[in-house]
Amino acid sequence: MENVIRYYSSFDEWGRLEREALEFLVNSHFIRSLLPSNGRILDIGAGPGKYSIALAQRGYEVTLADLTPSLVDQAKHRAREAGVESQFEGFHVADARDLSRFEDGQFDACLMLGPMYHLQTEEDRSRAINELHSVTKKDGLVFVAFMSRIRHLTTSLMFPEAWKPNDTVQGIVDFLETGVFNHNDEGRFTGAFYFNIEDIDPFMEARGFEIMRIIASGSIAGAMKPEQWDYWRRQGDVEFEQVMEIIMKTAESPYILGASSHLLFIGRRI
């Protein structure tokens, strides 16, 4: 995982969520609407803490953990700047595959919005989800992010030179067979795993989670350009809010999952 730590140590993940704001807005909408009104939340793979801080601002007791030390430091600094550091029960450098520092059933709900992007073996993916099961209370909610294999196929075909080795047919064939992606170019997004959408539900179900729904984090609007968003903003606040309601509603449609780069599994711990 050293290559992943190096990547995120220099990558602006907070800025990515600002640039790709729809992913954050859609995920946050469903997280807020389904969480209990209070409780203890674990955000594992929290990065710089954007989701954690938003939850702390709503009064939740949040525990933040990430594999990359510099991101944990950044999250603590941002929480202090936002005036919510006291809502955090801890900031931890931790691997999603080993959550033994936490008690069994310690959390009312858990977020895992990143680790499943970078666990390239079945064993590691199973370990992470089994650990998630351990620390979540019975009937507690979990929100787990996955990346779509079919969407990355589309991206690779459209921008092959940006996604080497998927700039060759053999590279694409190998990727489709395994879901594993290791970028040829140093410093690019790498050490990744992309799921077949149809495998997500059985994978989670086999590890003790009841399926509630899968959300397309990009909904129908993930490919919209700034000028296209600007058009709808110019129609006024009321119409723009109505457009956003449509976007949130359609994020639940199973027919658009393959068009979204990121997917959000929502489930209940059995």
N, C-alpha and C positions, 0 to 999 in steps of 0.2 A: 504493500500500500504506500510505499515511499513516493512513488511517482504521483499518486493522488494528492498526498500531503504537499509535495512540491508545487503541484499545479494550483491548489487552492491557497497556498501561501502567497502567491503572486497575483491571483485572479481576483477581480472585484466582484464578488458574489452579491454584495448589497446593491451595487450598481446594476448588475444583471436583472435583479428583481425590480429595480426602478425602471430599467429600459423595457423589460418584458412584464410590465405592470399587470397585464391581464391574468397571468398565471397566479400571481399573488392575490389579486382581487377575487378570482373565482375560488381558489382554495380557501381563502379566508371566509368567504361567504358561507361555504358549506361547513367549515369548522365551527364558526360562530353559531350557526343555526342549529347544530346538533349537540354541541357540548352542553353539559349541565350548567346551571347558572353560577356555580362555584366549584372549586376543587383543586386538586394537585395535578399538574400537567408535566409530563416529561417530553422535552423536545430533543430527540436524539438525531444527530446529524444536522444540528441547528444552524451551522454556518455562523454568519455574523449576527444572528439573533433577530431577524426581521419579524418572523412569526412569533417568537417568544416575547418580544417587547410588546407587540400588539396585544397578546393575551394578558401580559402583566398589566397593561393599561386598562384592561377590562376587569381587573381584580383577582385574576387567578394566581395561585401559588405555583411558580414555574421553576423547573429544574432544567438547565441547559447543558447539553453535552455535544461535543464534536471531536473528530479525530485530529483536526488541525489546530495546534496550539495557538497560532496567531489569530485564527478566527474566534477562538474562545476569548482571547484577550480583547479583540475588537468588540465582541458582543457585550462583554462586561463594561467596556468604555461607553458603548452606545446606550446601554441600559442606564448607566449613571447620568449620561447627558439627557436622557428622556425622563429622568426623575422617578424611575421605577425599580432601581436596583434592590430596594427593600422587599419587593415582591418576589425576588428570586431566592430559592432555597439553596442554590449552588450553581457554579459554573465549572464544568468538568471537562478535562481532556479524556475522552473515552472512545473506545471502539464498540460499534454496535454489536459486534460478535461476542462481547463480554461485558455484561451489565451487572456483574456480581457485586459491585459496590452498592447497588440499590437493593432494597428488601423486596421479597416476593409480594406482589399485589400492592406495591407502594403507591401507585398512581391511578387516579380516576380515569385518566385518558392519556394517550401517548401519540406524539407525532413522530414519524420517521420519513422525513421529506428529503432524502438524499442518499442514505447508505445503500439502498437497493440499486442505485445507478452504478455502483462501483464494486460490487461483489460478483466476481466473474465465475465462481464455482458454485455448483449446487450445494455443496457442503457449507460454504460460507453463508450463502443466502438462507439456508435452513437454520444455521446457528443464530443469525441475526433475528429472524422471526421467532424462533423459540425463546430467545432472550426477551424479545418484546412481549411475548405471551407471559413470561414469568413475572415481569415487573408491573403488568397491568392487572387491575382488580377484575374479578369475575364480573361480567356484564359491562366492563369498561369499554369505551370507544377507542379505536385506533384509526389513524389516518396515515396511510403509507403511499409514498409516491413511487411510480415506476416510469420507465421510458419505453416507448413503443417501438418495436422492431420494424414494423411496416412503415411507420412515419420516417424512421431514419433511412430506410431504403429510398423513400421519395427524396429526402434531402440529399442523399448520396448521388442519386441520378441527376438531380438538378445542379449540384455544386460539387462535382467529383474531385476537383483539385483541392478543395478545402477539406476533404474527408478521406485522405489517403490512409490506408490502402484501398478504400472503396472507389478509387479512380480506375480500377480494372474490373473486368467481369469476374475473374477468379476471386478477387477481393470481396466482391459483393456476394458471390456464391458462398464463400466461406463464412461471411458475416450472417447470411440468412440461415445457415445451418446451425451456427453456434450462438449467435447473439452477442458474441464477444467483439469488442472494438478497441484496438490499441493504435493510436495515431502514429503514423510514420514520422511526423515532424515534432521535434522537441518543443515543449511549451504549449502544445495544443491539448484540447479536451481528450482525455485518454483513460485507460484502465476502466473501460465502461462495459456495462451489460444491458442489453435491450430485451425486454420480454415480448413473446408472442401474447397478444391480448387475451386470447382464449385460455392461456395457461395461468393467468393471475388468480382467478377465483379458486380453481382446484388447489393451487399452491398454498393459498392462505387457509382454505378450508381444512386441508390436511394437517395444518399446524395449529388448529384450535380456534379458528375465528369464523364467526357467522358473517356471511356476506350481506351487506346492506345495499351498496351500490358502488359503481365505478364512475368517476367523473372525468370528462375531458377538460383538463385545466386550461386549455386554449379555447374551449368551446368552439363556436363557429367563427370567431373573430381573431384567432391567433395569427393569421397572415395579414391582417389589416395594417396599412401603412399610416404614418402620422397624419398625412393630409386627409386620409379617409376618416380617421377619428375626429379630426378638426371639423369636417363637414357636419357631423352629428352634434358636436358641441355647439356649433353656431346655430343650431335649431332651437337652442334654449335649454334651460335646466330641466324642465318638465319632460320634454321629448328625449333628452339624453338619458335621463333616469329610466324612462320606459324602454329605451334601447338596451340599457344595461340589464334590466329585468328580463328581457327576451334572451340576452346572452347567457344569463345565469340559468334560466329555465332550460335552454337547449343544451347546456353543458351536461345534462343528465341523459341525453339521448344516446342510446347504444350505437346508433348509426354513424356517429361522427368520431368515435374513439380513435380510429385509425388515422384521422387527420390531425390529431393533437400530439405534440412532442412529449408532453408529460401527462400522466394519468394519476388520478387520486383514488386509491382504494379506501373505502370507508367500511369498517367492520366492527363487530362486537366480540369481545373475548369470551369464549365459552368456558 
